[in-house]
């Protein structure tokens, strides 16, 4: 990611979206409408907000190729397995590139119940000639999508910050 920083400190992760938030403020209108709405949601980069995707786990991914357009849906669930349909659904429209880079070593994952990509850390949306690029830093990899735009929706009840896992 260009502006958002997610760094391992040896004892936990340091999350710093400050440079990205400054960039967003200096470039109003640079992103498509859906991407702007998601990136500028007041709780998106506030780690203590229930609208921050940090610590969600990847749950489902699906692609649909219809009417000369590829649509991709990524669903990130809360860590509580009792609520698999609660979390964040991001739908990307007119996708031209989708890439997952896994950095976690198979069989050596610290949190095997979380799965190989691990938890959502932070993300960054930037303008692209095709619309926008969205990079999502996971503990065990990186998800990148380039699309015309996106729609992000929180589903069911969003937990309070007291229900969220501690920052590790």
Residue frames as a rotation matrix with the C-alpha (Angstrom) as fourth column:
UNK 1
0.580 0.814 0.000 0.00
0.814 -0.580 0.000 0.00
0.000 0.000 -1.000 0.00
UNK 2
-0.007 -0.593 0.805 1.17
0.604 -0.644 -0.469 3.48
0.797 0.483 0.363 -0.79
UNK 3
-0.176 0.015 0.984 -0.12
-0.424 -0.903 -0.063 5.52
0.888 -0.429 0.166 2.17
UNK 4
0.766 0.514 0.385 -1.59
-0.575 0.282 0.768 3.20
0.286 -0.810 0.512 4.80
UNK 5
-0.346 -0.934 -0.095 1.04
-0.694 0.322 -0.644 1.61
0.632 -0.157 -0.759 7.04
UNK 6
0.882 0.426 0.200 0.65
-0.455 0.663 0.595 -1.79
0.120 -0.616 0.779 8.69
UNK 7
0.002 -0.978 -0.209 3.91
-0.587 0.168 -0.792 -2.87
0.809 0.124 -0.574 10.31
UNK 8
0.725 0.086 -0.683 4.81
0.386 0.771 0.506 -5.79
0.570 -0.631 0.526 12.56
UNK 9
0.525 -0.502 0.687 6.63
-0.680 -0.733 -0.016 -4.47
0.512 -0.459 -0.726 15.63
UNK 10
-0.593 -0.700 -0.398 7.70
-0.312 0.655 -0.688 -7.82
0.742 -0.284 -0.607 17.05
UNK 11
-0.947 0.319 -0.029 4.95
0.141 0.334 -0.932 -7.80
-0.288 -0.887 -0.361 19.66
UNK 12
0.075 0.996 0.040 1.97
0.554 -0.009 -0.832 -6.68
-0.829 0.084 -0.553 17.57
UNK 13
-0.151 -0.048 0.987 0.94
0.966 -0.220 0.137 -4.63
0.210 0.974 0.079 14.57
UNK 14
-0.542 -0.011 -0.840 1.22
0.240 -0.960 -0.142 -0.88
-0.805 -0.278 0.523 14.22
UNK 15
-0.005 0.649 0.761 -1.65
0.999 0.044 -0.030 0.52
-0.053 0.759 -0.648 12.13
UNK 16
-0.376 -0.173 -0.911 -1.27
0.287 -0.956 0.063 4.03
-0.881 -0.238 0.409 10.74
UNK 17
0.090 0.498 0.862 -3.73
0.988 0.065 -0.141 5.39
-0.126 0.865 -0.486 8.17
UNK 18
0.211 0.035 -0.977 -2.74
0.384 -0.922 0.050 9.05
-0.899 -0.386 -0.208 8.81
UNK 19
-0.730 -0.553 -0.402 -1.01
-0.143 -0.452 0.880 9.70
-0.669 0.700 0.251 5.45
UNK 20
-0.773 0.510 0.378 -3.92
0.609 0.429 0.667 8.08
0.178 0.745 -0.642 3.59
UNK 21
0.209 0.880 -0.426 -6.53
0.929 -0.314 -0.194 10.12
-0.305 -0.356 -0.884 5.46
UNK 22
-0.116 -0.348 -0.930 -4.53
0.025 -0.937 0.348 13.25
-0.993 0.017 0.117 4.58
UNK 23
-0.965 -0.248 0.086 -4.46
0.070 0.073 0.995 12.14
-0.253 0.966 -0.052 0.93
UNK 24
-0.349 0.915 0.205 -8.25
0.934 0.320 0.161 11.57
0.081 0.247 -0.966 0.93
UNK 25
0.314 0.459 -0.831 -8.81
0.621 -0.762 -0.186 15.06
-0.719 -0.458 -0.524 2.34
UNK 26
-0.318 -0.572 -0.756 -6.54
-0.214 -0.734 0.645 16.64
-0.924 0.367 0.111 -0.30
UNK 27
-0.973 -0.080 -0.214 -8.13
-0.227 0.220 0.949 14.74
-0.028 0.972 -0.232 -3.23
UNK 28
-0.278 0.939 0.201 -11.91
-0.167 0.158 -0.973 15.04
-0.946 -0.304 0.113 -2.94
UNK 29
0.618 0.649 -0.443 -13.66
-0.558 -0.034 -0.829 13.50
-0.553 0.760 0.341 -5.94
UNK 30
-0.301 -0.828 -0.473 -10.62
-0.947 0.200 0.253 11.43
-0.115 0.524 -0.844 -7.00
UNK 31
-0.940 0.002 0.342 -12.41
-0.030 0.996 -0.087 8.13
-0.340 -0.092 -0.936 -6.31
UNK 32
-0.585 0.808 -0.072 -15.66
0.069 0.138 0.988 6.81
0.808 0.573 -0.137 -7.79
UNK 33
-0.032 0.662 0.749 -18.75
-0.711 -0.542 0.449 7.45
0.703 -0.518 0.488 -5.59
UNK 34
0.852 0.396 -0.342 -18.99
-0.093 0.758 0.645 4.02
0.515 -0.518 0.683 -3.91
UNK 35
0.124 -0.908 -0.400 -15.27
0.769 0.343 -0.540 3.91
0.628 -0.240 0.741 -3.18
UNK 36
-0.535 -0.267 0.801 -15.42
-0.131 -0.911 -0.391 7.45
0.834 -0.314 0.453 -1.78
UNK 37
0.406 0.806 0.431 -18.33
-0.635 -0.091 0.767 6.55
0.657 -0.585 0.475 0.47
UNK 38
0.822 -0.132 -0.554 -16.52
0.365 0.869 0.335 3.51
0.438 -0.477 0.762 1.86
UNK 39
-0.125 -0.991 -0.054 -13.12
0.748 -0.059 -0.661 5.19
0.652 -0.123 0.748 2.30
UNK 40
-0.664 -0.142 0.734 -14.55
-0.154 -0.935 -0.320 8.30
0.732 -0.325 0.599 3.96
UNK 41
0.492 0.782 -0.382 -16.95
0.243 0.298 0.923 6.53
0.836 -0.547 -0.043 6.34
UNK 42
0.417 -0.342 0.842 -16.09
-0.713 -0.698 0.069 8.17
0.564 -0.629 -0.535 9.69
UNK 43
0.639 -0.125 0.759 -15.45
-0.614 0.512 0.601 4.83
-0.463 -0.850 0.251 11.41
UNK 44
0.932 -0.184 -0.311 -13.54
-0.119 0.656 -0.745 3.11
0.341 0.732 0.590 8.61
UNK 45
0.108 -0.986 -0.124 -10.03
0.161 0.140 -0.977 3.88
0.981 0.086 0.174 9.91
UNK 46
-0.034 -0.038 0.999 -10.94
-0.927 -0.371 -0.046 4.25
0.373 -0.928 -0.023 13.59
UNK 47
-0.652 -0.353 -0.671 -9.75
-0.228 0.935 -0.270 0.93
0.723 -0.023 -0.690 15.05
UNK 48
-0.952 0.305 0.003 -12.19
0.068 0.221 -0.973 1.30
-0.297 -0.926 -0.231 17.96
UNK 49
-0.361 0.857 -0.368 -15.23
-0.877 -0.446 -0.178 1.89
-0.317 0.258 0.913 15.73
UNK 50
-0.021 0.432 0.902 -17.68
0.006 0.902 -0.432 -0.91
-1.000 -0.004 -0.021 14.86
UNK 51
0.926 0.361 -0.112 -17.41
-0.078 -0.106 -0.991 0.33
-0.370 0.926 -0.070 11.24
UNK 52
0.071 -0.955 -0.287 -13.69
-0.971 -0.132 0.199 -0.41
-0.228 0.265 -0.937 11.03
UNK 53
0.762 0.300 -0.574 -13.06
-0.506 0.828 -0.239 -3.64
0.404 0.473 0.783 9.08
UNK 54
-0.317 -0.944 0.088 -9.90
-0.784 0.209 -0.585 -4.42
0.534 -0.255 -0.806 11.07
UNK 55
-0.749 -0.180 0.638 -9.91
-0.559 0.689 -0.462 -7.96
-0.356 -0.702 -0.616 12.43
UNK 56
0.509 0.860 -0.040 -12.70
-0.728 0.405 -0.552 -9.27
-0.459 0.310 0.833 10.20
UNK 57
-0.439 -0.638 0.633 -11.89
-0.149 0.746 0.649 -12.62
-0.886 0.190 -0.422 8.59
UNK 58
-0.585 0.247 -0.773 -12.41
-0.806 -0.072 0.588 -13.52
0.089 0.966 0.241 4.92
UNK 59
-0.253 0.604 0.755 -15.45
-0.392 0.650 -0.651 -15.74
-0.884 -0.461 0.072 4.66
UNK 60
0.327 0.441 0.836 -16.68
0.618 0.569 -0.542 -15.95
-0.715 0.694 -0.087 1.06
UNK 61
-0.490 -0.400 -0.775 -15.56
-0.411 -0.678 0.610 -14.81
-0.769 0.617 0.168 -2.38
UNK 62
0.059 0.512 0.857 -17.59
0.663 0.621 -0.417 -15.13
-0.746 0.593 -0.303 -5.57
UNK 63
-0.752 -0.295 -0.590 -17.43
-0.253 -0.697 0.671 -13.80
-0.609 0.654 0.450 -9.11
UNK 64
0.261 0.852 0.454 -20.20
0.466 0.301 -0.832 -13.39
-0.846 0.428 -0.319 -11.65
UNK 65
-0.836 -0.508 -0.207 -19.54
0.016 -0.399 0.917 -12.83
-0.549 0.763 0.342 -15.36
UNK 66
-0.045 0.901 0.433 -22.76
0.900 0.224 -0.374 -11.52
-0.434 0.373 -0.820 -16.91
UNK 67
0.840 0.533 0.100 -23.77
0.513 -0.722 -0.465 -8.84
-0.176 0.442 -0.880 -19.39
UNK 68
0.422 -0.770 0.479 -20.18
0.485 -0.254 -0.836 -8.17
0.765 0.586 0.266 -20.41
UNK 69
0.189 -0.367 0.911 -19.21
-0.698 -0.703 -0.138 -7.28
0.691 -0.610 -0.389 -16.83
UNK 70
-0.169 -0.328 -0.929 -17.34
0.466 0.804 -0.369 -9.19
0.869 -0.495 0.017 -14.14
UNK 71
0.401 0.350 0.847 -18.70
-0.621 -0.576 0.532 -8.59
0.674 -0.739 -0.014 -10.63
UNK 72
-0.389 -0.604 -0.695 -16.79
0.258 0.653 -0.712 -9.75
0.884 -0.457 -0.098 -7.58
UNK 73
0.613 0.570 0.547 -18.13
-0.426 -0.345 0.836 -10.09
0.665 -0.746 0.032 -4.06
UNK 74
-0.527 -0.748 -0.404 -15.93
0.143 0.391 -0.909 -10.43
0.838 -0.537 -0.099 -1.00
UNK 75
0.646 0.729 0.225 -17.50
-0.169 -0.151 0.974 -11.09
0.744 -0.667 0.026 2.38
UNK 76
-0.591 -0.807 0.003 -15.60
-0.072 0.049 -0.996 -10.52
0.803 -0.589 -0.087 5.60
UNK 77
0.439 0.800 -0.409 -17.22
0.279 0.311 0.908 -12.02
0.854 -0.513 -0.086 8.69
UNK 78
0.485 -0.209 0.849 -16.89
-0.824 -0.436 0.362 -11.20
0.295 -0.875 -0.384 12.34
UNK 79
-0.567 -0.806 -0.173 -14.51
-0.676 0.574 -0.462 -13.49
0.472 -0.145 -0.870 14.21
UNK 80
-0.438 0.501 0.746 -17.43
-0.607 0.448 -0.657 -15.01
-0.663 -0.741 0.108 16.12
UNK 81
-0.982 -0.007 -0.186 -18.33
-0.146 0.649 0.747 -18.19
0.115 0.761 -0.638 14.16
UNK 82
-0.520 0.853 -0.035 -21.83
0.640 0.363 -0.677 -18.09
-0.565 -0.374 -0.735 15.66
UNK 83
0.426 0.653 -0.627 -22.64
0.058 -0.711 -0.701 -15.14
-0.903 0.262 -0.341 13.39
UNK 84
-0.346 -0.705 0.619 -21.29
0.646 0.299 0.702 -16.14
-0.680 0.643 0.352 9.94
UNK 85
0.039 0.433 0.901 -23.60
0.954 -0.283 0.094 -13.75
0.296 0.856 -0.424 8.09
UNK 86
0.927 0.179 -0.330 -22.65
0.292 -0.897 0.333 -10.67
-0.237 -0.405 -0.883 10.07
UNK 87
-0.059 -0.994 -0.091 -19.84
0.673 -0.107 0.732 -8.56
-0.737 -0.019 0.675 8.75
UNK 88
-0.014 -0.097 -0.995 -18.84
-0.448 -0.889 0.093 -6.59
-0.894 0.448 -0.031 5.67
UNK 89
0.296 0.152 0.943 -19.86
0.734 0.596 -0.326 -7.34
-0.612 0.788 0.065 2.07
UNK 90
-0.172 -0.392 -0.904 -17.90
-0.389 -0.816 0.428 -5.54
-0.905 0.425 -0.012 -0.65
UNK 91
0.471 0.374 0.799 -19.22
0.620 0.504 -0.602 -5.83
-0.628 0.778 0.006 -4.19
UNK 92
-0.434 -0.704 -0.562 -16.92
-0.090 -0.587 0.804 -4.69
-0.896 0.400 0.191 -7.00
UNK 93
0.668 0.737 0.107 -18.38
0.129 0.028 -0.991 -3.69
-0.733 0.675 -0.076 -10.38
UNK 94
0.957 -0.270 -0.107 -16.71
-0.141 -0.113 -0.984 -4.12
0.253 0.956 -0.146 -13.76
UNK 95
0.592 -0.759 0.270 -13.63
-0.192 0.193 0.962 -5.86
-0.783 -0.622 -0.032 -12.32
UNK 96
0.803 -0.398 -0.444 -10.53
-0.483 0.001 -0.876 -5.85
0.349 0.917 -0.192 -14.53
UNK 97
-0.236 -0.886 -0.399 -8.04
-0.246 0.452 -0.857 -7.36
0.940 -0.104 -0.325 -12.08
UNK 98
0.778 0.391 0.492 -8.26
-0.590 0.184 0.786 -9.46
0.217 -0.902 0.374 -8.93
UNK 99
0.044 -0.867 -0.497 -5.22
-0.147 0.486 -0.861 -10.83
0.988 0.112 -0.106 -7.14
UNK 100
0.945 0.117 0.304 -4.54
-0.317 0.117 0.941 -12.59
0.074 -0.986 0.148 -3.84
UNK 101
0.013 -0.985 -0.172 -1.00
-0.374 0.155 -0.914 -12.84
0.927 0.077 -0.367 -2.54
UNK 102
0.950 0.280 -0.134 -0.57
-0.005 0.446 0.895 -15.28
0.311 -0.850 0.425 0.34
UNK 103
0.111 -0.954 0.280 2.47
-0.628 -0.286 -0.723 -14.65
0.770 -0.096 -0.631 2.53
UNK 104
0.300 0.050 0.953 1.61
-0.898 0.352 0.264 -17.01
-0.322 -0.935 0.151 5.41
UNK 105
-0.666 -0.615 -0.421 3.48
-0.703 0.707 0.079 -20.30
0.249 0.348 -0.904 5.28
UNK 106
0.282 0.816 -0.504 1.18
-0.565 0.566 0.600 -23.31
0.775 0.116 0.621 4.97
UNK 107
0.483 0.018 -0.875 0.93
0.441 0.859 0.261 -25.31
0.756 -0.512 0.407 8.19
UNK 108
-0.486 -0.719 -0.496 2.77
0.827 -0.195 -0.528 -22.69
0.283 -0.667 0.690 10.23
UNK 109
-0.139 0.535 0.833 -0.06
0.088 -0.831 0.549 -20.30
0.986 0.150 0.069 10.85
UNK 110
-0.943 -0.272 0.191 -0.24
-0.124 -0.246 -0.961 -18.70
0.308 -0.930 0.199 14.29
UNK 111
-0.477 0.856 0.199 -4.06
-0.609 -0.160 -0.777 -18.63
-0.633 -0.492 0.598 14.29
UNK 112
-0.996 -0.008 0.087 -5.22
0.056 0.711 0.701 -21.78
-0.067 0.703 -0.707 12.47
UNK 113
-0.283 0.959 0.007 -8.86
0.798 0.240 -0.552 -21.18
-0.532 -0.151 -0.834 13.34
UNK 114
0.066 0.265 -0.962 -8.74
-0.169 -0.947 -0.273 -17.82
-0.983 0.181 -0.018 11.56
UNK 115
0.846 0.133 0.517 -7.60
0.417 0.442 -0.794 -19.39
-0.334 0.887 0.318 8.26
UNK 116
0.153 -0.939 0.309 -4.57
0.973 0.199 0.120 -18.81
-0.174 0.282 0.943 6.09
UNK 117
0.009 -0.154 0.988 -5.08
0.522 -0.842 -0.136 -15.19
0.853 0.517 0.073 5.02
UNK 118
-0.681 -0.248 -0.688 -5.69
0.732 -0.227 -0.643 -14.25
0.003 -0.942 0.336 8.61
UNK 119
0.212 0.811 -0.545 -7.54
0.808 -0.459 -0.368 -11.17
-0.549 -0.363 -0.753 9.75
UNK 120
0.516 0.114 0.849 -8.20
0.628 -0.725 -0.284 -7.92
0.583 0.679 -0.446 7.88
UNK 121
-0.348 -0.661 -0.665 -5.66
0.909 -0.412 -0.066 -5.30
-0.230 -0.627 0.744 8.96
UNK 122
0.007 0.397 -0.918 -6.35
-0.041 -0.917 -0.397 -2.10
-0.999 0.040 0.010 6.99
UNK 123
0.145 0.122 0.982 -7.03
0.925 0.336 -0.179 -1.15
-0.352 0.934 -0.064 3.39
UNK 124
-0.438 -0.324 -0.839 -6.46
-0.014 -0.930 0.366 1.60
-0.899 0.172 0.403 0.87
UNK 125
0.428 0.603 0.673 -8.55
0.780 0.129 -0.612 2.79
-0.456 0.787 -0.415 -2.09
UNK 126
-0.404 -0.599 -0.692 -6.83
0.033 -0.765 0.643 4.83
-0.914 0.237 0.329 -4.79
UNK 127
0.542 0.588 -0.601 -7.89
-0.560 -0.280 -0.780 6.13
-0.626 0.759 0.177 -8.20
UNK 128
-0.434 -0.583 0.687 -7.07
0.253 0.653 0.714 3.97
-0.865 0.483 -0.136 -11.22
UNK 129
-0.845 0.069 -0.530 -7.59
-0.495 -0.475 0.728 4.58
-0.202 0.877 0.436 -14.94
UNK 130
-0.688 0.620 -0.378 -10.31
0.193 0.658 0.727 1.89
0.700 0.427 -0.573 -14.82
UNK 131
0.483 0.867 0.124 -11.98
0.113 -0.202 0.973 3.38
0.868 -0.456 -0.195 -11.71
UNK 132
0.483 -0.350 0.803 -10.25
-0.860 -0.363 0.359 2.47
0.165 -0.864 -0.476 -8.46
UNK 133
-0.174 -0.545 -0.820 -7.78
-0.063 0.837 -0.543 0.06
0.983 -0.042 -0.180 -6.94
UNK 134
0.642 0.389 0.661 -8.48
-0.698 -0.063 0.714 -1.49
0.319 -0.919 0.231 -3.55
UNK 135
-0.279 -0.776 -0.565 -5.70
-0.168 0.619 -0.767 -3.09
0.945 -0.119 -0.303 -1.56
UNK 136
0.755 0.524 0.394 -6.60
-0.523 0.120 0.844 -5.02
0.395 -0.843 0.365 1.58
UNK 137
-0.391 -0.920 -0.024 -3.75
-0.628 0.285 -0.724 -5.95
0.673 -0.268 -0.690 3.89
UNK 138
0.814 0.537 -0.224 -4.44
-0.245 0.666 0.705 -9.22
0.527 -0.519 0.673 5.69
UNK 139
0.567 -0.646 0.511 -2.18
-0.606 0.093 0.790 -10.67
-0.558 -0.758 -0.338 8.39
UNK 140
-0.005 -0.567 0.824 -1.21
0.153 0.814 0.561 -13.47
-0.988 0.129 0.082 5.99
UNK 141
-0.386 -0.185 0.904 -1.39
0.888 0.193 0.419 -11.76
-0.252 0.964 0.090 2.60
UNK 142
-0.681 0.144 -0.718 -2.76
-0.221 -0.975 0.013 -9.03
-0.698 0.168 0.696 0.37
UNK 143
-0.018 0.740 0.673 -5.98
0.860 0.354 -0.367 -8.82
-0.510 0.572 -0.642 -1.67
UNK 144
-0.726 -0.222 -0.651 -5.99
-0.107 -0.899 0.425 -6.41
-0.679 0.378 0.629 -4.62
UNK 145
0.032 0.782 0.623 -9.01
0.874 0.281 -0.397 -5.54
-0.485 0.557 -0.674 -6.79
UNK 146
-0.890 -0.161 -0.427 -9.18
-0.067 -0.879 0.473 -3.07
-0.451 0.450 0.771 -9.67
UNK 147
-0.309 0.879 0.362 -12.72
0.931 0.358 -0.075 -2.17
-0.196 0.314 -0.929 -10.70
UNK 148
-0.293 0.316 0.902 -14.92
0.454 -0.785 0.422 0.64
0.842 0.533 0.087 -11.96
UNK 149
-0.236 0.250 0.939 -16.41
-0.769 -0.639 -0.023 1.11
0.594 -0.728 0.343 -8.47
UNK 150
-0.753 0.007 -0.658 -17.62
0.320 0.877 -0.357 -0.78
0.575 -0.480 -0.663 -5.42
UNK 151
0.249 0.805 0.538 -20.38
-0.519 -0.358 0.776 -0.96
0.818 -0.473 0.329 -2.89
UNK 152
-0.778 -0.505 -0.373 -19.60
0.077 0.512 -0.855 -1.77
0.623 -0.695 -0.360 0.75
UNK 153
0.192 0.911 0.364 -22.38
-0.563 -0.201 0.801 -2.82
0.804 -0.359 0.475 3.11
UNK 154
-0.856 -0.306 0.418 -22.32
-0.513 0.398 -0.760 -3.88
0.066 -0.865 -0.498 6.72
UNK 155
-0.213 0.790 -0.575 -24.71
-0.215 0.536 0.816 -6.77
0.953 0.297 0.056 7.28
UNK 156
0.317 0.492 -0.811 -26.83
0.681 0.478 0.555 -7.62
0.661 -0.728 -0.183 10.33
UNK 157
0.995 0.058 -0.079 -25.80
0.098 -0.643 0.760 -6.04
-0.007 -0.764 -0.645 13.61
UNK 158
0.210 -0.960 0.185 -22.41
0.006 -0.188 -0.982 -4.41
0.978 0.207 -0.034 13.77
UNK 159
0.343 -0.081 -0.936 -20.76
0.864 0.419 0.280 -5.24
0.369 -0.905 0.214 17.13
UNK 160
0.986 -0.108 0.128 -19.81
-0.153 -0.891 0.428 -2.60
0.067 -0.442 -0.895 19.61
UNK 161
0.257 -0.965 -0.042 -16.11
-0.585 -0.121 -0.802 -1.92
0.769 0.231 -0.595 20.03
UNK 162
-0.027 -0.231 0.973 -16.27
-0.962 0.270 0.037 -3.80
-0.271 -0.935 -0.229 23.37
UNK 163
0.727 0.376 0.574 -17.16
-0.241 0.923 -0.299 -6.96
-0.643 0.079 0.762 21.42
UNK 164
0.796 -0.478 -0.372 -14.23
-0.409 0.029 -0.912 -6.60
0.447 0.878 -0.173 19.02
UNK 165
0.675 -0.624 -0.394 -11.04
0.707 0.699 0.104 -8.62
0.210 -0.349 0.913 19.55
UNK 166
0.648 -0.541 -0.537 -8.12
0.080 -0.653 0.753 -6.87
-0.758 -0.531 -0.380 21.21
UNK 167
0.815 -0.444 -0.372 -5.51
-0.541 -0.355 -0.762 -5.36
0.207 0.822 -0.530 18.86
UNK 168
0.698 -0.620 0.357 -2.65
0.248 0.678 0.692 -7.80
-0.672 -0.395 0.627 18.37
